[in-house]
Amino acid sequence: MRGLRHSDLTALVWDRAASHRTARVRATGWPLISLPPYSPELNPAERVFEELRREVEGKVYATLDDKIAAVHAALQRLDAAPDRVRSLTHWSWIATA
């Protein structure tokens, strides 16, 4: 997320994943907006994660560092392609909201 600073955020939308319920997340001080269970259509980032998984999962990497490098390269490609990210996340109901 190019140019995003913590001070730009006013709330944290979370999907109730176990890792999102930690004290560290709650300690951010931001209001927490919980998504209903089983609602990927309300969390456009899930489409980005699907794209990332499609690119890096199901392959054999020699080392963990190699897999981390593959994830990093995939994220850089997404960062350089805002139209692609928009096509994954910019649903009409989001644009009108």
N, C-alpha and C positions, 0 to 999 in steps of 0.2 A: 504494500500500500504506500505508494509514493507520496511523500509529503505529509502523511498523517502523524499528528502528535497526540499524546495522551490528553493534552489540554483541549483538543478538538472534540473529544468524546463527551457525551452527556448522559449516556446510559449504556448498559451492556445487555445485549440480547443473547440469551443462552438456551441451549436445547436440553438442559438437564442431564447432560452426560456426567458421569461420575467425576471426571477430571475437572469439570466446571463447578463442582460443589465444594471445592476446597476453601479453606480459610483465606488463602491468598487471593482468590477471586473475589470473595465477599469483602475483603479488606480494601478493595479498590476505592470504595466509597461511592461508586456509581450506582444509580438505581438499577436493579436487575429485572429485566423483562423476560419472563419464562415463556418459551414456546410450548404449545400443547404437545403431548406425546405423538409420535408418528406423523409429523407434519413437515416433511422436507420441502414442500412447496412454500413454506413460510421462511425458509432459511436458504437464500440463494447461494450462500457459500458452499452448500452441499454439492451443487453442480460443479463448482471449481474443484472441490475435493475429488469428485468422480473423475474429472478430467485428469487430475494429477495421478490418481490410482491407475487409471487406464494406461498412462504412460510409463509408470515405474513398477507396477506390481506384475507378478507372473514371470519375472526374469530372475536369473541367477546372477548374483553379484559376487565378485571375488572376496570383497571385504565390506564391512559396514560403511566404511568411508566411501567406497565406490557407490553404494546406494544413496548415501547422503549427497554425494556429488550429483547423482542423477536427479534427485529431488530438487536440489538447488538449481540445476540447469533448467528443469521443467518450469520451476517458478519464475526464473528469469525470462524464459520465453513468454510466459503468460503476462508478466509485467511489461514486456515490450509489445504486447498485442492487446491494447485496451479494447479494440473492437471485438476480439474473441471473447474476452472476459465479459463485456457487455452483452454479447449474444448468449452467454451462459446464464447471466444473472438478471438481466434487465427485462423482466416480464412486464406485460402491459399493466397489470394491477399495481406494480411497484411504481411505474412511471406516473400513473394518475394519482397515486397516494401522495 
